[in-house]
């Protein structure tokens, strides 16, 4: 979704989207560090959480297929930037695999490697920095390539992205 946002809405919008994802990851890591047992018992094993997350992904997919603009929006206002930021944040938050991923890395880090809080902080700070840098590079190159892609191809990208999101939503609900 970061690449699609960069190609269709511009590099700046992709940076806002990624900022939402990064903030969400930082909040998830912090929450998991302090509330790991409650999260495991309440959220991960809750079928309603998976069902709601799957429905939200499917709604995003339907939106991508039917309601997306076919033109590129290059100028963004503060409200549009906030929308893109919140999109990145909530898409990352409702994805159960993100929570499971961070819980898994936290379990391995704290149990198998006997890292304390300071070591965990340095590890996750480094991880987030590398991920954010990689995301910025992906967004930049996607933006540079977007000038070479015609509107028709962008529409196909929207439809493909929508179908993937609907499939992911179904997989979350049925999985």
C-alpha positions as CSV (number, residue, x, y, z in Angstrom):
1,X,0.0,0.0,0.0
2,X,3.0,2.3,0.6
3,X,4.1,1.8,-3.0
4,X,0.6,2.4,-4.4
5,X,0.2,5.5,-2.3
6,X,3.5,6.9,-3.5
7,X,2.6,6.1,-7.2
8,X,-0.9,7.6,-7.1
9,X,-0.8,10.3,-4.4
10,X,2.9,11.3,-4.4
11,X,6.0,10.9,-2.4
12,X,4.9,13.3,0.4
13,X,1.7,11.3,0.9
14,X,3.7,8.1,1.1
15,X,5.8,9.6,3.8
16,X,2.7,10.6,5.8
17,X,1.3,7.0,5.3
18,X,4.6,5.5,6.4
19,X,4.7,7.9,9.4
20,X,1.4,6.4,10.5
21,X,2.7,2.9,10.1
22,X,5.8,3.6,12.1
23,X,3.9,5.3,14.9
24,X,1.6,2.3,15.0
25,X,4.5,-0.1,15.1
26,X,6.2,1.9,18.0
27,X,2.9,1.9,19.9
28,X,2.4,-1.8,19.3
29,X,5.9,-2.7,20.4
30,X,5.6,-0.6,23.6
31,X,2.2,-2.1,24.4
32,X,3.4,-5.6,23.7
33,X,6.4,-5.1,25.9
34,X,4.3,-4.0,28.9
35,X,1.0,-6.0,28.3
36,X,2.1,-9.2,26.5
37,X,0.0,-11.6,28.5
38,X,-3.2,-9.6,28.4
39,X,-2.8,-9.0,24.6
40,X,-2.4,-12.7,24.0
41,X,-5.4,-13.7,26.1
42,X,-7.7,-10.9,25.0
43,X,-7.0,-9.9,21.4
44,X,-5.1,-12.5,19.5
45,X,-7.4,-15.4,20.4
46,X,-10.6,-13.4,20.0
47,X,-12.4,-14.4,16.9
48,X,-14.4,-11.1,16.9
49,X,-11.2,-9.2,16.6
50,X,-10.2,-11.2,13.5
51,X,-13.6,-10.9,12.0
52,X,-13.7,-7.1,12.5
53,X,-10.2,-6.8,11.1
54,X,-11.1,-8.9,8.1
55,X,-14.2,-6.8,7.4
56,X,-12.2,-3.6,7.5
57,X,-9.6,-5.0,5.0
58,X,-12.5,-6.0,2.7
59,X,-14.0,-2.6,3.0
60,X,-10.7,-1.0,2.0
61,X,-10.5,-3.4,-0.9
62,X,-14.0,-2.5,-2.2
63,X,-13.1,1.2,-1.8
64,X,-9.9,0.6,-3.9
65,X,-11.9,-1.1,-6.7
66,X,-14.9,1.2,-6.9
67,X,-14.2,4.6,-5.3
68,X,-10.6,5.5,-6.1
69,X,-9.7,8.5,-8.3
70,X,-8.1,7.7,-11.6
71,X,-6.0,10.9,-11.6
72,X,-2.9,11.6,-9.6
73,X,-3.3,14.0,-6.7
74,X,0.0,15.9,-6.2
75,X,-1.1,18.8,-3.9
76,X,-2.1,17.8,-0.4
77,X,-3.7,19.8,2.4
78,X,-3.2,19.3,6.1
79,X,-6.5,17.3,6.2
80,X,-5.4,15.1,3.4
81,X,-2.1,14.4,5.0
82,X,-3.8,13.6,8.3
83,X,-6.1,11.2,6.4
84,X,-3.2,9.4,4.8
85,X,-1.4,9.3,8.1
86,X,-4.4,7.8,9.8
87,X,-4.8,5.3,6.9
88,X,-1.3,4.0,7.5
89,X,-1.8,3.9,11.2
90,X,-5.1,2.0,11.2
91,X,-4.3,-0.3,8.3
92,X,-1.3,-1.4,10.3
93,X,-3.2,-1.6,13.5
94,X,-6.0,-3.8,12.3
95,X,-3.7,-6.3,10.7
96,X,-3.4,-9.2,13.1
97,X,-0.2,-10.4,11.5
98,X,1.5,-7.2,12.6
99,X,0.6,-7.8,16.2
100,X,1.6,-11.4,16.0
101,X,4.9,-10.5,14.3
102,X,5.8,-8.0,17.0
103,X,4.7,-10.4,19.8
104,X,6.9,-13.1,18.3
105,X,9.9,-10.9,18.0
106,X,9.4,-9.7,21.6
107,X,9.1,-13.2,22.9
108,X,12.2,-14.4,21.1
109,X,14.2,-11.3,22.2
110,X,13.2,-11.4,25.9
111,X,13.2,-15.2,26.4
112,X,15.8,-16.7,24.1
113,X,18.4,-13.9,24.2
114,X,17.8,-12.7,27.8
115,X,17.8,-9.1,26.7
116,X,16.8,-6.5,29.3
117,X,14.6,-3.4,28.7
118,X,17.6,-1.3,27.5
119,X,18.7,-3.9,25.0
120,X,15.2,-4.4,23.8
121,X,14.8,-0.6,23.3
122,X,18.0,-0.4,21.2
123,X,17.0,-3.5,19.2
124,X,13.6,-2.1,18.3
125,X,14.9,1.4,17.7
126,X,17.3,-0.1,15.2
127,X,14.6,-2.2,13.6
128,X,12.2,0.7,13.2
129,X,14.9,2.9,11.8
130,X,15.9,0.3,9.2
131,X,12.2,-0.4,8.3
132,X,11.5,3.3,8.0
133,X,14.5,3.9,5.8
134,X,13.6,1.0,3.5
135,X,10.0,2.3,3.3
136,X,11.2,5.8,2.3
137,X,13.4,4.3,-0.4
138,X,10.5,2.2,-1.7
139,X,8.2,5.2,-1.8
140,X,10.8,7.3,-3.5
141,X,11.4,4.9,-6.3
142,X,7.7,4.1,-6.7
143,X,7.1,7.8,-7.0
144,X,9.8,8.2,-9.7
145,X,8.3,5.3,-11.6
146,X,4.8,6.7,-11.4
147,X,5.6,9.3,-14.1
148,X,6.2,6.5,-16.5
149,X,2.9,4.7,-15.8
150,X,-0.3,5.7,-17.6
151,X,-3.7,6.3,-15.9
152,X,-5.1,3.0,-17.2
153,X,-2.3,1.1,-15.6
154,X,-2.9,2.9,-12.3
155,X,-6.6,1.9,-12.5
156,X,-5.4,-1.7,-12.9
157,X,-3.1,-1.3,-9.8
158,X,-6.1,0.0,-7.8
159,X,-8.2,-3.0,-8.8
160,X,-5.4,-5.4,-8.1
161,X,-4.7,-3.8,-4.7
162,X,-8.5,-3.9,-3.9
163,X,-8.7,-7.6,-4.8
164,X,-5.6,-8.3,-2.6
165,X,-7.1,-6.5,0.3
166,X,-10.4,-8.3,-0.1
167,X,-8.5,-11.6,-0.2
168,X,-6.5,-10.7,2.9
169,X,-9.7,-9.8,4.7
170,X,-11.3,-13.2,3.8
171,X,-8.1,-15.0,4.8
172,X,-8.1,-13.2,8.2
173,X,-11.8,-14.0,8.8
174,X,-11.6,-17.7,7.7
175,X,-8.1,-18.3,9.0
